Amino acid sequence: MESEKTLQLPASANGFEAPSIQLNLLAPAPGPVSRQLFKAVYGARNSHLDLQWVQLLVATELDGGGEPFCLLHYDVPAREVWLYGDEGYFLGPGRPSVPSSALNNAFCAVNMSETTAAGLGCSLILTADILFKVSSPLPRHVILRAKEKDADNVACAKLNGRFLAEAVPMAGLQVEPVNGCSAEARFTITYEEPRGFAGAAGGWVQLLIADSPEAQGAPFCFVHYDKASHHLWMYSSDLGFFLGPMDTGQESGSFESGACRVDVSSAKVVHGDGHLVLELPVQLKPAMAGTKGVFLRSHDVLGRDSGWQRVGEWTIP
């Protein structure tokens, strides 16, 4: 269940002249929050166009408290959204309602396709879809800040209520078939993209057929698909480096090593409905004889690594 909570926040006395700042939260209740729609309403003295910028901060304290924080900055005249990054400067800009993966740091990410900013009279309404990438046992406050163009001071209000940030699970990753007994197979990998970031350039998906992810000197078949470039690569255990890149469906294209052969000309990639589907025809060579594990790994557009997941096994005659 989701619930909406409206809270009135007093502004600092040395900020605007009697500004009205309120914060509406649409969030799961009760319990930790992994993704939340923040709706902040900032009031100016005469018109929302008098605002220079507004900010929404999720942190343990106003100064960050020495813990990871999420600081969203909206430049009102430019209509640009920025997110404070891990390297000490702002990332962006992003445009409200325009999909982008640029506003993304180690603690949080902003889904710009669901983020909006609208002015109505004296009020500026900023609605931001924020997801949290890591969990933290320390409660977070929501803090609003705003500045008018002709004001020397900044209005600031801190929400008394607190919540716990919980990491959004990585999207699903699966393969079909999950087991078999043959020297040839057509593996279909389905990768579910993070909601709000479907089709965004970035990230990769990998398939490994081996005794274990560490390989330990035994032959293995390792295929890499790069989502940004739409290219396929294959690691050659014979040569010790990647072969490629090639485009899926490339005429007469194939990768080959002593462990396997990948028919790139018959490989396919399909994007749609928040999923990426990758079809890989693989021929496993006698050096791979025996029962091997089928492993998947992904690195999503938000910079999260799933690590190797054993999803099945394959027996090579």
N, C-alpha and C positions, 0 to 999 in steps of 0.2 A: 504494500500500500504506500502511496505517496500522500503527503499532507503539505498544505501551504501555511506558513506562519508569517504574520505581519508584525514587525517590531518597530517602534518609534525610537529613533536614536537622537539624542541632543547633540548639537554641534558645539564646538569649542567657542568660548566667549570672544576670543580674539580672532575669529574667522570672519565670515560674512555677517552682515547685519541681519540677525534673526533668520538664518537659512533653515529650510526644512529638509532634513535628511531622513529617509526611511529605507528600510531594507526588507524585501520580501524573499523568503527562502522556500523553494520548492525542493523537497529532499525526502529521502526515505526516513521513516521515523518508526520506532527508535533505532539506535544502534549506530555503528560506524558508517561513514559516508565514503563511497568510492567515486561517485560521480554526482554532481549537483548542478542544478540550474539556479544561478544567483541572479536575482532581479533587484537592482539598486536604483533608487530614485533620488536624484540630487536636485536641490532647489536653489535657484539663484534669486537675487533681489528683484530684478526686473524682467529678465528673459534668460532662457537657457543659452542663448547665443552669447551672453556675457561670460560664460564659463570658459576658462582657458584650457583646463584639463580636469579629469576626475580619475580616481584610482580605487581599486578594490584589492585589498590585501588579506590573504589567509595566512596567519602566522601565530606563533605563541605569544609574541609581543609586537609592539609597533616597530621596534628596531630589529625584528627577526628573532630575537632571543637566542641567537647562536644556533638555531635549528633551521632546516629547510623551510622555505616559504614560497608563496605564490603571489606575485605582485603584478596586477593587470593595470595598465595605464591607457587611458583613452584621450587622445588629442582631439578636442572638440572642433576647432576650426578646420583641421586637416581631415577629420573623420577617419582617423587611423588608430588601430589597437596595437599595443606593444606589450611584451611580457619580459620581465627581468630575467636574464639568463644566468647560467652557472659561472660564466667567465667575468661577471661584473659589469655587464652592459645590457641594454635592452635588445630583445630579438623582435624582428618584424620589419616593416609594419604588416598588419593584416587589415582587411576591410570587412566590416560587418556583413554577414550573410554570404561572403565569398569563401568557398572552401580553401583551406590552407593547412599545412602541417608545420609552418614556420614557428608558431608560438608554442614552444615545447621545451621544457627544461627537465632536470633530473627529478623534480618533485611533482610537477603537474604539466598538463597540456590543455590548450584551449581549442575546442571544436568551433572554428569560425563560421561554419555553415549554419550553426544554431545560435550564433552570437549576434545580437542586434543592438543598435543605439538609435533612440528616437527622441526628439524634442517636442514638448507640448507646453506652451506658455512659459512659465518660469521653471518647469521641471525637465530634467534630462533623465531618460530611463535607459539604463544599461543592463542588458540581460546577457549573461555569459554562461556558456556550457563548459564547465571545468571538470576534468577528471584527474584523479590522483594516481601517480605511478608507483609510489612506495607507501608502505604502512608506517605509522608512527604511534607510539604509546602516549605521546604528549598531546593534550587537547589543543585545538586551534581556535583562535578568535577570528571573527570577520571584522575588518576595519575599513572604514570609508574615509577618503580624503578628497578634497576638491579645492580648486582655486579659481577665482574670478580674474579677468584680465587686468582690472585696475586695483586689485587688492594686494597688499604687501604680505598678508598672512594667509595661512592655509587652514581651512576648516577640517576638523577631524572628529570622527565618532567611532567608538568601539562597541561592538555588540557584547552584551554581558554573557549570553549563552555561548557554550563551546561545544565542539564536536571532535570526534576522532577521525583522522584521515586513514582510509584503507585502500590498498592498491587495487586498481581495476585488473581483473584477471586478463591474461593475454588471450587473444582470439584463438578459436579452435583450429586444429591442424590434424588432418587425417589422410589416409591413403587406402586405395583399393587396387587389387586385392591385398589382404593383410598376410596371407600365407599361400604357399603353393609348392609344387615340385616340378620344375622344368628349367631348361636353360634359357628360355625366352619369356618375357613378361611385358605387359603394357601397364605401367603404374599410373594411376590417376590420383594426383595430390590435390586436395581441396583445402584452401587456406581462407579462413574467415577474416576479413579486414576489420580493424577497429571501427566501431560505429561513429559515423561522422567524418571518417578519413578514407572512405572507399575510393580507390582509384588514384590516391595521392602517390606521387613519385617517391620512391625510397623503400628500403628494406629488401630482404631476400628470403628465399626458401631453398632448403637443401634436402637431398635424399642420399642416404648412405646405406650400402649393403655390405656388411662386414661382420667379423666375429664380435667386435665391440667398437665404440667410437674412438678408442685409443689406437686401434689397428694393430699395434705392437709387431710390426714387420710383416704381417700376413697380407695377402692381396685383398683389395677392397675396391668397390665401385662407388664413386662420389660425384654427384651432379649438383651444380649450383645454378639457381635462376635469380638474376638480378632484376628487381622490379622497376628500378629507375630507368635502366637502359633497355629492358626487355630482352636481355641477352642470356644465352645459356653458356655455361662453362663446365668442363669436366676435369677433375684432378687426376693426373696420371701417376699411379704409384710406381710405374717404371721410370719415369723421367724426373719425378719429384717437383712438378709444377703444374699449373692449370693450363689446359688446352682451350683455346677459344679466343674471342667470343664468337658465337654464331646465333643467328636468328632462328626461332622455331619455324619449321616449314621451309628452311633454306634448301634450295634444290641440290640434291646429291650431297647434302651435308651429313657428316657423322663424326663422332668422337670415338677413338679406339685406343685401348691400352691392353696390357696382358691380362687384365682382370675382366674387362667388359667392353662392349660396344654400344653406343647410344645412337640411334637413328634419328638425327636432328630433323631430317627432311619430313619425317612423319610425326614429329612432336607438335603439340598444340598448346596454346594458352588462350583461355577464355576469361574475360572479365565481365562481371555483372552481378547485380543484386547483393553487393557487398562481399562477394566471393571472388577468389581467383582460383581457376581450375587449370592445372598443368598436367598434360598427358605425356608420358615418357616411355617410348619403346626401348627396352633394354635387352641385350643379349649377354648372358653371363657365361664366361669361358671356363674351360676345365680347371684352370688354376684356382677357381672359386669353389670347387667341388666340396660338397658337405652342406650342413645346415648353418645358415648365416642369419643374423638379425637384420631387420628392416628398421632403419632409424630416420626420423624427421627432425628438422630444426628450422626455426624461423627467426628473423630479426625484423621487427615491424617498423612502420613509418615513425613511431614514437621513440625508437631507439632501444626497445626492449628485446632481450635475447631469450628465447625459450629454452635454450640448451638442448642437448640431444634427448629425444624421446624414443624409446623402443616401442614400435607400434605393431610389430609382427615378425614373422620369420619366413625364410625361403630356403628350400632345399634344392641344391644344384646337383644333377646327376654326375 
